Amino acid sequence: MNIAFLVPHLKNSGGNRILFSYANGLIELGHTVTMYTRSKNRVRRTIANFLQIGKPSWFPLQAKVVRVGEWKSGKIGFYDHIISSGYREAIALMSWDGSCGVGWCLIQHDEGLYHGPRDVFDTVLKSNLHKIVVSSWLADVVRERAHQESYLLINTFDRSQFFSSEKPIHDTIRILILDHTYEWKGTNEAISMVRTLQKKYPNIRLVGMGRRRDDVADLYDEYHFDPPQSQIQSVYAGADIYLCTSWDEGFGLPSLEAMACGTAVVTYDNGGSRDFAFDGKTAFVAPHKDQPALLERLEMAVTHPERRTEIAEQGRLFVMRMPTWKEQTQHLVGLLESTKTNQ
């Protein structure tokens, strides 16, 4: 099959990691994949397209990358399948009315919450595009808001990059959080919770990891700014607890990666986490945006090391039983091959 992806950008993000992993997997299975993205600078995109330069440095993307100035069908050509990955790209694909191939929308979040107008995103949900969702929660969102069924293609992780290793011996309890600039990611909440607990348990060490800002090291006891991909596993594995205070997640890839690295996860029920984080079994889970409950579970994870270790191990075992990227790519191929025309 000849397949195109429409992506907003090539920046380092969890959503792009998913897209690029599928692109590479499809190529390894013998399919042709082209990644389209927008670039406003005509000179730069012309040079980049001609020389095939400017691929993401953070991911070994094998697909051809083509930059366009705007989303027009004439800029794309015809493909067996075109997969959009954001609501703006989906809106453009909807307007082409199947003229470029079978249209799909890979839904990785409820973009009506934080990323764009609710009514516009709901238009995408209600469209005739075939919809793939990355979590059971998003399948519920499509069902409730559009009264449609979608294809569930749950996210997974790269087992060669994220794996459990022996925990370093230290006298502190290392709590890792993801530093982010979006309010709904809850970074400030996480910092406040950990600082509150440090007053009772001074052996706690707050560790931050992020790539959006490099001037916040004073907020943490230890800060890893935009670490190389080869070092992220050691940051996860070096923590005793990964604290996720994100209010809503389409899936929540960092929590899954932390679990794969043998680290106990403390998280809100943020939607996407429901496919792998089960309270008292594979993670410590508090109700949605319930700060006192999350602080209570974080304190439990801090003060009960045997329970923390048990849950971390159960979480690791659970995620290791999840499908591999190869298996999910084969599942994607089956979905595409079974859908020949727009409904």
C-alpha positions as CSV (number, residue, x, y, z in Angstrom):
1,M,0.0,0.0,0.0
2,N,1.0,3.6,-0.6
3,I,0.2,5.6,2.6
4,A,0.5,9.2,3.5
5,F,0.4,10.8,7.0
6,L,-0.6,14.5,7.5
7,V,1.2,15.8,10.6
8,P,1.2,19.3,12.1
9,H,5.0,19.3,12.8
10,L,8.0,17.0,13.3
11,K,8.8,18.2,16.8
12,N,9.7,15.8,19.7
13,S,6.4,14.8,21.2
14,G,4.6,11.6,22.3
15,G,2.1,11.9,19.5
16,N,4.8,12.1,16.9
17,R,6.6,9.2,18.5
18,I,3.5,7.1,17.9
19,L,3.1,8.3,14.3
20,F,6.7,7.8,13.4
21,S,6.8,4.3,14.9
22,Y,3.9,3.3,12.8
23,A,5.5,4.8,9.7
24,N,8.7,2.9,10.3
25,G,6.8,-0.3,11.0
26,L,4.8,0.0,7.8
27,I,7.9,0.5,5.8
28,E,9.5,-2.6,7.4
29,L,6.4,-4.5,6.3
30,G,7.0,-3.4,2.7
31,H,4.6,-0.5,2.4
32,T,5.4,3.0,1.0
33,V,5.0,5.9,3.5
34,T,5.2,9.6,2.9
35,M,5.0,12.1,5.8
36,Y,3.5,15.4,4.9
37,T,3.9,18.5,7.2
38,R,3.4,22.2,6.8
39,S,6.2,24.8,6.3
40,K,5.3,28.4,5.7
41,N,8.7,29.4,4.4
42,R,8.6,28.6,0.6
43,V,12.4,28.7,0.1
44,R,13.2,26.5,3.1
45,R,10.5,23.9,2.2
46,T,11.7,23.8,-1.4
47,I,15.3,23.2,-0.4
48,A,14.3,20.7,2.2
49,N,12.1,18.8,-0.2
50,F,14.7,18.8,-3.0
51,L,17.6,17.6,-0.8
52,Q,15.4,15.5,1.6
53,I,16.9,17.2,4.6
54,G,15.4,18.3,7.9
55,K,14.2,15.0,9.2
56,P,13.7,14.9,13.0
57,S,17.0,14.5,14.8
58,W,15.4,12.8,17.8
59,F,13.8,9.9,16.0
60,P,15.2,7.6,13.2
61,L,12.3,8.3,10.8
62,Q,12.6,6.2,7.6
63,A,9.7,7.7,5.7
64,K,10.1,10.4,3.1
65,V,9.2,13.8,4.4
66,V,7.4,16.4,2.1
67,R,6.7,19.9,3.2
68,V,3.8,21.9,1.9
69,G,2.7,25.5,2.3
70,E,-0.9,24.7,3.0
71,W,-3.2,21.7,3.0
72,K,-4.5,21.3,-0.5
73,S,-5.3,18.1,-2.3
74,G,-3.3,19.1,-5.3
75,K,-0.2,19.3,-3.1
76,I,-0.6,15.7,-1.9
77,G,-1.6,13.5,-4.8
78,F,-3.4,10.2,-4.6
79,Y,-2.6,7.5,-2.0
80,D,-4.3,4.3,-1.0
81,H,-4.8,5.7,2.4
82,I,-4.3,9.2,4.0
83,I,-4.0,9.4,7.8
84,S,-4.4,12.8,9.5
85,S,-3.1,13.3,13.0
86,G,-4.6,16.6,14.2
87,Y,-7.9,18.3,13.9
88,R,-6.7,20.9,11.4
89,E,-5.2,18.2,9.2
90,A,-8.5,16.2,9.5
91,I,-10.6,19.3,8.5
92,A,-8.5,19.6,5.4
93,L,-8.8,15.9,4.6
94,M,-12.6,16.1,5.0
95,S,-12.8,18.8,2.4
96,W,-11.0,16.6,-0.2
97,D,-14.0,14.2,-0.1
98,G,-11.9,11.1,-0.9
99,S,-10.3,12.6,-3.9
100,C,-6.8,11.7,-2.6
101,G,-7.6,8.2,-1.2
102,V,-9.4,6.7,1.8
103,G,-9.3,9.2,4.6
104,W,-8.5,8.4,8.2
105,C,-8.1,10.3,11.4
106,L,-5.8,9.0,14.1
107,I,-7.2,10.5,17.3
108,Q,-4.6,10.9,20.1
109,H,-6.5,13.2,22.3
110,D,-9.8,15.0,22.9
111,E,-8.5,18.1,21.1
112,G,-11.7,20.0,22.0
113,L,-10.4,20.2,25.6
114,Y,-7.3,22.2,25.2
115,H,-6.0,22.3,21.6
116,G,-8.8,23.9,19.6
117,P,-12.5,24.9,19.5
118,R,-14.8,22.2,20.8
119,D,-17.3,22.6,17.9
120,V,-14.6,22.2,15.3
121,F,-13.2,19.1,16.8
122,D,-16.6,17.6,17.2
123,T,-17.1,18.2,13.5
124,V,-14.1,15.9,12.9
125,L,-15.6,13.3,15.3
126,K,-18.9,13.4,13.4
127,S,-17.3,13.3,9.9
128,N,-17.1,10.3,7.5
129,L,-13.4,9.9,8.1
130,H,-12.5,6.5,9.5
131,K,-11.4,7.0,13.1
132,I,-8.6,5.2,14.9
133,V,-8.2,5.9,18.6
134,V,-5.2,5.2,20.9
135,S,-7.1,4.5,24.1
136,S,-10.4,3.1,25.3
137,W,-11.3,6.5,26.8
138,L,-11.0,8.1,23.4
139,A,-13.3,5.4,22.0
140,D,-15.8,6.5,24.6
141,V,-15.3,10.2,23.6
142,V,-16.1,9.4,19.9
143,R,-19.1,7.3,20.9
144,E,-20.5,9.9,23.3
145,R,-19.9,13.0,21.2
146,A,-20.4,11.6,17.7
147,H,-22.5,8.5,18.2
148,Q,-20.0,6.6,16.1
149,E,-17.7,3.6,16.7
150,S,-14.0,3.8,16.1
151,Y,-11.1,1.4,15.8
152,L,-9.1,0.9,18.9
153,L,-5.3,0.7,18.3
154,I,-3.8,1.1,21.7
155,N,-0.4,2.7,22.1
156,T,2.6,0.7,23.2
157,F,6.3,1.4,23.7
158,D,9.8,0.6,22.3
159,R,11.1,-2.3,24.3
160,S,14.6,-1.7,23.1
161,Q,14.5,1.8,24.6
162,F,12.4,1.4,27.8
163,F,13.2,-1.5,30.0
164,S,13.8,-2.3,33.7
165,S,17.3,-2.1,35.1
166,E,18.7,-2.4,38.6
167,K,17.7,0.5,40.8
168,P,20.7,2.4,42.1
169,I,21.2,2.2,45.9
170,H,20.6,5.6,47.5
171,D,19.2,7.0,50.8
172,T,16.7,9.2,49.1
173,I,13.3,8.6,47.5
174,R,13.4,10.1,44.0
175,I,10.2,11.4,42.6
176,L,10.2,12.2,38.9
177,I,7.8,14.5,37.2
178,L,7.5,15.8,33.6
179,D,8.1,19.5,33.4
180,H,5.7,21.1,31.0
181,T,4.4,24.6,30.1
182,Y,0.7,23.6,29.6
183,E,-1.4,24.2,32.7
184,W,-3.4,21.0,32.2
185,K,-0.2,19.0,32.5
186,G,-0.2,19.9,36.2
187,T,3.5,20.6,36.6
188,N,2.9,23.2,39.3
189,E,0.6,20.9,41.2
190,A,3.2,18.2,41.1
191,I,6.0,20.4,42.4
192,S,3.7,21.7,45.2
193,M,2.7,18.2,46.3
194,V,6.3,17.0,46.4
195,R,7.5,20.1,48.3
196,T,4.6,19.5,50.8
197,L,5.7,16.0,51.5
198,Q,9.4,17.0,51.8
199,K,8.5,18.9,54.9
200,K,7.6,15.6,56.5
201,Y,10.0,13.4,54.7
202,P,13.2,15.3,54.0
203,N,14.8,12.4,52.2
204,I,12.6,13.0,49.2
205,R,14.4,14.3,46.1
206,L,12.4,16.1,43.4
207,V,13.6,15.2,39.9
208,G,12.3,17.0,36.8
209,M,12.6,16.1,33.1
210,G,11.4,18.3,30.3
211,R,12.3,19.8,26.9
212,R,10.1,22.9,26.8
213,R,12.1,25.2,29.1
214,D,15.7,25.1,30.4
215,D,15.5,27.9,33.0
216,V,13.7,26.1,35.7
217,A,16.4,24.0,37.4
218,D,15.9,26.0,40.6
219,L,12.4,24.5,40.9
220,Y,13.9,21.0,41.3
221,D,16.5,19.2,43.3
222,E,17.7,17.7,40.0
223,Y,16.7,18.7,36.5
224,H,17.2,16.9,33.1
225,F,16.6,19.3,30.2
226,D,15.9,17.6,26.9
227,P,18.1,14.5,27.6
228,P,19.2,12.5,24.6
229,Q,16.9,9.6,23.8
230,S,19.6,7.1,24.9
231,Q,19.5,8.6,28.4
232,I,15.8,8.8,29.1
233,Q,15.6,5.2,30.2
234,S,18.1,5.8,33.0
235,V,16.2,8.9,34.2
236,Y,13.0,6.8,34.4
237,A,14.7,3.8,36.0
238,G,16.7,6.0,38.4
239,A,13.4,7.2,40.0
240,D,11.5,5.4,42.7
241,I,8.2,7.1,41.7
242,Y,6.9,8.7,38.6
243,L,4.2,11.3,39.5
244,C,1.7,12.2,36.7
245,T,-0.5,15.2,37.5
246,S,-1.8,15.7,34.0
247,W,-5.6,16.3,34.1
248,D,-6.5,14.7,30.8
249,E,-4.4,12.5,28.6
250,G,-5.3,10.8,25.3
251,F,-3.1,8.0,26.5
252,G,-0.2,9.0,28.7
253,L,2.9,7.5,27.1
254,P,5.4,8.8,29.8
255,S,3.6,6.8,32.5
256,L,3.7,3.7,30.4
257,E,7.4,4.2,29.7
258,A,8.1,4.7,33.4
259,M,6.3,1.5,34.2
260,A,8.3,-0.4,31.6
261,C,11.4,0.9,33.4
262,G,10.3,-0.6,36.7
263,T,9.2,2.7,38.4
264,A,6.1,3.0,40.4
265,V,3.5,5.3,38.9
266,V,1.3,7.7,40.9
267,T,-1.3,9.3,38.6
268,Y,-4.7,10.9,38.3
269,D,-7.4,8.9,36.4
270,N,-6.8,11.1,33.3
271,G,-8.7,9.0,30.8
272,G,-5.9,7.5,28.8
273,S,-4.3,5.9,31.8
274,R,-7.3,3.6,32.2
275,D,-5.8,1.1,29.8
276,F,-2.8,0.3,32.0
277,A,-3.0,2.1,35.4
278,F,-5.2,0.2,37.8
279,D,-5.3,1.6,41.4
280,G,-3.6,-0.7,43.9
281,K,-2.6,-3.2,41.2
282,T,-0.4,-1.7,38.6
283,A,-0.3,1.9,39.9
284,F,-1.5,4.3,42.5
285,V,-4.4,6.1,40.9
286,A,-6.5,9.0,42.3
287,P,-9.8,10.2,40.9
288,H,-9.7,12.8,38.1
289,K,-8.2,16.1,39.4
290,D,-8.6,15.1,43.0
291,Q,-5.5,16.7,44.5
292,P,-6.0,15.5,48.1
293,A,-6.5,11.9,46.9
294,L,-3.4,12.1,44.7
295,L,-1.3,13.5,47.6
296,E,-2.5,10.7,49.8
297,R,-1.5,8.1,47.3
298,L,1.9,9.7,46.7
299,E,2.5,9.7,50.4
300,M,1.5,6.0,50.5
301,A,4.0,5.3,47.8
302,V,6.7,7.2,49.7
303,T,6.1,5.6,53.1
304,H,5.4,2.0,52.1
305,P,8.5,0.9,50.1
306,E,7.4,-2.8,49.9
307,R,4.0,-1.8,48.5
308,R,5.7,0.6,46.1
309,T,8.0,-2.1,44.9
310,E,5.2,-4.6,44.5
311,I,3.1,-2.2,42.4
312,A,6.0,-1.2,40.3
313,E,6.7,-4.8,39.5
314,Q,3.0,-5.6,38.7
315,G,3.0,-2.5,36.5
316,R,6.1,-3.6,34.7
317,L,4.7,-7.1,34.1
318,F,1.4,-5.7,32.8
319,V,3.0,-3.4,30.2
320,M,5.4,-6.1,29.1
321,R,2.4,-8.2,28.1
322,M,1.0,-5.4,26.0
323,P,1.3,-5.7,22.1
324,T,4.6,-4.8,20.5
325,W,5.0,-2.2,17.8
326,K,5.2,-4.9,15.2
327,E,1.9,-6.4,16.3
328,Q,0.1,-3.1,16.4
329,T,1.5,-2.2,13.0
330,Q,0.2,-5.4,11.6
331,H,-3.2,-4.6,13.2
332,L,-3.1,-1.2,11.5
333,V,-2.4,-2.9,8.2
334,G,-5.4,-5.1,8.7
335,L,-7.6,-2.1,9.3
336,L,-6.4,-0.3,6.2
337,E,-6.7,-3.4,4.0
338,S,-10.2,-4.0,5.1
339,T,-11.3,-0.5,4.2
340,K,-11.3,0.3,0.6
341,T,-13.7,3.2,0.2
342,N,-15.0,6.0,2.4
343,Q,-18.1,5.1,4.3
